[in-house]
Amino acid sequence: MNDTEAEELVERVLAGEQRALARAITKIEDRRQGYRRIASRLHEEAGDADVVGVTGAPGTGKSTLVDSATDVYRERGDTVGVVAVDPSSPYSGGAVLGDRIRLSSSVDDPGVFYRSMSARGSLGGLSTAVWDAVQALDASGKDVILIETVGAGQNEVDVVGYADTVAVVTQPGSGDTVQTLKAGILEIADVYVVNKADRSGVDRTVKQLEQIVEGRRQTGSGHQGFIDDDPSPESDRVEDGGWTPPVVETVATTGEGVDELVETVDDHLEWLDRSGTRRIKRVQRYSEKIRDLVRQELATEVSDKMHAEGGLEAYAQEVADGETDPYTVVESLVDD
C-alpha cells in the first residue's frame, strides 16, 4: 500500500466507515506494508475518546459486563468501540476466539464496533497493536472505548497503560478476590466491580474489597496518588481531593447495577480532568509507547542484520566452538 492508498483509507476511517476501520486495524495488527503511515495519521486525529479498561480473573463475566455497559452508553447516545483481547492460538498466533460474535442488542448497531485481538504472548495479555487499535477507534469518532482483557493468566496490570479508567471485576463465593489480590490486579483499580451480585457471598466479597480500599487509602498505595488543588469533592467518591475507588455491585446478565457502574466511571473521568491527572497519565502512556517502539525498531534491525550474516544458529555455532561469546555477539549486532 502506497502513501496515497494509505491516506485514502485513513480518510474513510475518519469519515466513520466501519469497514475501512476494520481494514485499517487489520493492517496495523498484521504490520502490513504502509501500516506506519496509517497508524501515524490516525494518531494525529485521536485524543477525544474516554478509554476504559475492564480486567479481572477468568469467569467473572467481563464480556457480559462489557456488553451490558455498551448498551447503557448507546442508550445515552455515545458511540462505542470495544477491543477484546483474546488468548493467542499456538498455531496461527491469532485470537483463539477470532472475531467473536457478541450476543447483545448492539451486535448490529452501527454505533458500536467490536474487535477481537490476539494477546500474542505479550505482557499483560495486550498485544502491541492494541494501542494502535484504540487510536484508530478514537480517530474514527468513537466516544467511549472499552478494552476487555484476556483474563487467562497473563499479568493484566499492563491495562493501566492503555486506559484512563480501570475497572477490576470480581465475583462472590469462589475465592476469586484472594487470587486476584495475589496477582496484584486489585492494586490497579479505579473502580471495583462485584459482578454476579445475585449470588451468595456477595456481602463478604464487598466487605473484603472495602477493606482493601481502606488499606490503600491509609497507605497511599496504588497506581494513583495524585491530589487535586481544589479539595472540595464533587461526589462521595472523592476524599481530600483524591480519588477513592468505590465498590459497585452488578448483575451483568440483567443489567442490574450497570448504570451505576457507568456513572462511577464518569465520576472518575471527571476527576481525572479536574485534577489534571488525565494529562499526567497520557504523558506516561506516550513515554511507554515510544519506549516500546524503540525496542521494536531495534529488534527488527538486529534481526535483519543477524539474518544477513547467517542467522542466529551461525552465531550460536561460533559460541559453541569457542570462537566468541554471547556478549561479544550482541555487541557486534547492536553496534553500527
N, C-alpha and C positions, 0 to 999 in steps of 0.2 A: 504494500500500500504506500503510494507516494504522498507527499505533503498535501497536495490538492485533495486527494481522496480522503485523507485523514481529516482535513478541515471540513469537508462536506459532511462527514459522519458526525463530527462534533456539532456542527450547526443543527443537524437533525436532532441530536440529543438535547441541545439547548431549547429546541422548539417543542420538546416534550414527547417525541416519538418513542414509544415503548420498545418497538423492535430495534430501533437504532441504539437505544440504551443497552439492550441485551447484547447486541453485537459488539458495542464498544467495550463492555465489561469482559466479554469473552476474549477479545483481542488483548486486553490488558492482562487478564488472568493467565493466558497462554503465552504471554510475552511474544506475540507475533510481530512481524515487521510493521513498523510505524506506531507501535504502542506508546513509545515515549512521547511522541508528538501529541497523541490523543490524551494521555494522562496529564501532560503539562497544560494543555489548553483547557481541559475540564477543571483543573485545579484553579485556574485563573477566575473561573466563574462560580466557584464554590465558596462556602463560608456562612451561608444563611440558615442551614438546617440545624435542628436540635438532634444530637446523636445520643441515643440511649442504649446502653449495654445491658443485656439480660443474661445472667450467668448463674451457675449453681450445679449441684450434683445431678447425675442422671436420674430420671424418674420423677423429678419434681414438677413436671408439667410445664416446662418452659415454652414449648412450642404452642400448646393450647393457650397459655397466658399471652404470648405474643399475638396470636390470632385475635384473642378477645380484646386486647389493648388496641389493636389495629381497628377493630370495629368502633371502639369508643372515639378514636381520633377521627375516623371517617364521618361519624355522626355529627361531629362539631365542625366539619368542613376541611380538615387537614388532609393533605396528600401524604402517603406513607411509603417508604422504601424499607424492605426487610432483607437483611443479609443473614442467612442461616448457615453457620459454619459446621459442616458435616465431617464425620471421620473419613480418612483417606482410604481408598482401595489399595491394597498391597500390590495389585497387578497393574492398574492403569494410572494410579496416582490421583484419580478424580474422586469426587464425592461419592461415597457408597450409596447414599440415598438419591443421588442425582438431583435434578430439578424437581424436588418432591412436590406433589400436588397437595395443596392446603385445603382441607375440608372445612372451609369457613365461608361466610356470606360474602366475603370480599374477593373470592378467587377470580371472579370475572369483572372486578371493579377496575376501570382504567386509572383510578386514582391511587391504586396500590400496585407496587412492583415487588415481587418476591424473587430472590436469587439464592440458590444453594451454592456454597463454595467449599472446596476441599481444604481440610486442615493441613494436608501435606507434611505432617510431622513437625511443623514449626512450633516454637514455644508459645504456650497459651492456646494452642489449637487454632490460632488465627494465621491464615496464610498471608504472605507478604502482599498479595493482591487485594486483601480485604480493604486496606486503607484506600486504594485507588477506586474500588467499587463504591465505597462510601462517598468519595469525592465526586464520582460520576452521578450518583443518585442526588447528591446535593446540587450539583450544577444543573441537573435536569429539572429542578424546581420542587423536589420533594420537601415538605415542611418538617417531617419527622423521619428519622432513620433509626430503625431498631436492629441491633446486632445481637443475634442469638448464638451463644457459643455452644460448642460441641458437647460438653459435659461427658467426656469419655476418658477421663483420667489425666488429660493434659493440664499443665499449670495455667489456669484461666485468669490469673492475675493480670495478664497482658491486656485484657479487655479495657483496663483503665486507660491505656494509651490511645484508645480509639474513641472513647465515649466521653460526652460531657457529664452524663449521669449514669451511675451503675446500680442496677437492681440485682441483688443476690436473692435467689429463690430457694426456699427450703420447703419441707413438708413435715407434718407431725407424725409421731409414732413409729419412726423407722431408724432412729439413731442417726439420721441424716445430718442434723445440726452439728453433732460432735465430729463426724467425719469431715464435714466441710470446714469446721474450725481448725482441725488438724492440718488441712491443706492450705490454710491461710486465706481462703477465699473470703471469709466473713470480714476480714480486715479492710477490704476494698469497697465495702458497700456504702452507697449514699442513701439507699433505701433497702430495708429488709422486707422480703415478701414471704409470708407463710401461706403457700398455696395448698389447695385441698383442705381448706379450713373447716370443712364439714365433717372431717374425720375426728375420731377420739384422740386426745393427747395434744390438741391444738393449744390449750391454755398453758401447758407445760413448755411447749416449744416457744411460745410468745414470751413467756417469762425468762427462758434461757437467753433469748435474743436481747431482751430489755436489759438483762444483767450485763451482757456483752457491751451494749451501747453505753451503759453507765460506766463500765470499766474503761472504755475508750475515752469517754468524756473526762474522767478523772485523771487519766494518764496523758491525754492529748495525743494518743496513738492513732494510727490510721493514715491514709494517704492524703488527707486534707487537714491542715492545721491553721487555715487562714482565718483571720478575724476582720470583720467589716469595720470601717471607720465610724459608721453610723450604728450605735449599739441598739437602736430601737427595733425590736423584732416585728416582722410582718406576719408571722404565724407562730403557733406554739412549737414549731419545729426548729426555731432559731433561738439560741440562747447566747447572750452576751455578744451578739453579732456573728457568732459562728454557727455552723450547721450541725444539728444533732440528728443522726439517721433515725427515722421513725420505723416502726414495725407495722406493716399493713397486712391484714388477712384477706385472702381472696379464694374464690372457688371459680377457677377459670372456665370450667365446663358450663357453668350457668351465668357467668359474668358478674357474680356477686363480688363486690369489693373492688372491681377493676376500675370503676370510675374514680374511686378514692385513690387508687394507685396512680392513675394518670394525673390527678390533681396534685398529688405529692411530688411527682416528677416535675410538674410545672413549678411548684414552690421552690424546688431545688434549683431549677434552671434560672428562676428569677433571682435567687440568692447569689448564684454564680455571677450574674451580670451586675447586681448591685454591689457586690464585694470586690469586683474586679478579678475574681478567681478564674472565670472562664478564659480570659486572655492569658493568664498565667499558665493554665493547663494547656492551652493551644500552643504556646511557645515551647513548652516541654514536649508536646506531641511532635512539633516540627523538628525539634532537635533530635528526637529519636528517629524520625523518618529520614533525615539527612544522614544520620549515622548508619542506618540500615542500607541506604542506597550506596553509600561509600563502600560498605562491606561487600555488597553485591557486585559493584563495579570492579573492585579489586579482585574478588574471587573469580569473576569472569575472565579478567585479563590474565591472571595466573594460570587458570585452567587452559586458556588458549595457548599460552606460552609453553606450558607443560606438554600439551598435545603436539605442538610443532616440533618438540625436541624428543619425541619418542614415547611420551605418556608417563603416567605415574609409575608403571611397572619398571620402566627403564631406570628411573631414579632409584627405585627400591632395590633393583639388582646391583646397582653400584654401591649402595649402602651395605647390602648383604656381602658383597665381595671385599668390603673393607676399603674401597676406593674413596669414600667420602662419608659423611654423617648426615643425619636428618636436618640438623641446624644449618649446616652449610648449604644443603639443597634448598631449604626455604629462603635463605638469604640471597641465593643466586636467582631465585624465581621472583622475588619481590623487588630486587634492585633493578634500576633501569640499565 
